[in-house]
Amino acid sequence: MKRAVTLKENHEFRRTYKGASAVSGVMVLYCRKNRLGRNRLGLTASTKLGHAVVRNRCRRRLREVYRLHSGALKQGWDIILVARTRTATVSWEELNNSFLKLCGKLDLLEDKP
């Protein structure tokens, strides 16, 4: 992803953590409105998950889930996905369903005509 569509700075993460959140057994999703007119994504994987290989796998999986569904999301949001222990091992279908369910809870999905 390009730098313009990712959250990198600590103050951006802190600001987004103060927004709305939704939790599942696979991930945690935080979101907050921004004034940019486009979405930005931040990914977090704690060292409690395991070594670097496991953390990177979790981040790759979350980034791909976001990429696949980014067209169906409303624009103008900062979104943070936090990996949990099951993120690395859960099936791809359950990971997708969990992401869509959390986006639905926070009203991030575009309304279909």
DAFENTA-V103743 format. One record per residue. N is the residue number from 1. PSI is psi in radians with two decimals (999 if undefined). OMEGA is omega as a letter, one per 40 degrees, with the letter a starting at -180 (NA if undefined). NEAR is the number of other ideal C-beta (glycine too) atoms within 8 Angstrom. Layout:
BEGIN
N&PSI&OMEGA&NEAR  N&PSI&OMEGA&NEAR
END
This chain:
BEGIN
1&2.62&i&7  2&2.70&i&5  3&-0.56&a&6  4&-0.37&a&6  5&0.27&i&9  6&2.67&i&10  7&2.23&a&11  8&-0.67&a&6  9&2.56&a&6  10&-0.71&a&5  11&-0.52&i&6  12&-0.72&i&12  13&-0.80&a&12  14&-0.70&i&8  15&-0.74&a&10  16&-0.61&i&15  17&-0.38&i&8  18&-0.09&a&6  19&-2.77&a&11  20&2.70&i&7  21&2.73&i&9  22&2.51&a&9  23&2.45&i&6  24&3.10&i&9  25&-0.23&a&5  26&-0.61&a&10  27&2.92&i&14  28&2.39&a&10  29&2.17&i&15  30&2.50&i&12  31&2.66&i&14  32&2.47&a&11  33&2.44&i&8  34&3.02&a&8  35&0.37&a&5  36&-0.33&a&6  37&0.12&i&5  38&2.80&i&8  39&2.59&i&11  40&2.48&a&14  41&2.40&i&13  42&2.47&a&14  43&2.43&i&10  44&2.31&i&9  45&1.95&a&11  46&2.71&i&8  47&-0.24&i&4  48&-0.33&a&4  49&-0.56&a&13  50&-2.83&a&6  51&3.11&a&5  52&-0.64&a&5  53&-0.76&a&7  54&-0.78&a&10  55&-0.74&i&14  56&-0.67&i&9  57&-0.76&i&9  58&-0.79&i&13  59&-0.72&i&11  60&-0.76&a&8  61&-0.76&i&12  62&-0.70&i&13  63&-0.69&i&11  64&-0.70&i&8  65&-0.78&i&12  66&-0.78&a&12  67&-0.75&a&8  68&-0.56&a&7  69&0.10&a&12  70&-0.51&i&8  71&-0.39&a&4  72&0.02&a&6  73&2.60&i&13  74&2.64&a&8  75&2.72&i&7  76&0.52&a&10  77&2.53&i&13  78&2.23&a&15  79&2.31&i&15  80&2.26&i&15  81&2.16&a&15  82&2.15&a&11  83&2.49&i&15  84&3.10&a&10  85&-0.71&a&6  86&-0.17&a&8  87&-0.66&a&15  88&-0.46&a&12  89&-0.27&a&4  90&2.70&a&9  91&2.70&a&5  92&-0.69&a&6  93&-0.76&i&6  94&-0.62&i&9  95&-0.79&i&14  96&-0.85&a&11  97&-0.70&i&8  98&-0.76&i&13  99&-0.81&a&14  100&-0.65&i&10  101&-0.76&i&9  102&-0.69&i&13  103&-0.66&i&12  104&-0.71&i&9  105&-0.66&a&7  106&0.10&i&11  107&0.79&i&6  108&-0.21&a&10  109&2.43&i&10  110&2.49&i&6  111&2.24&a&4  112&2.39&a&3  113&999&NA&2
END
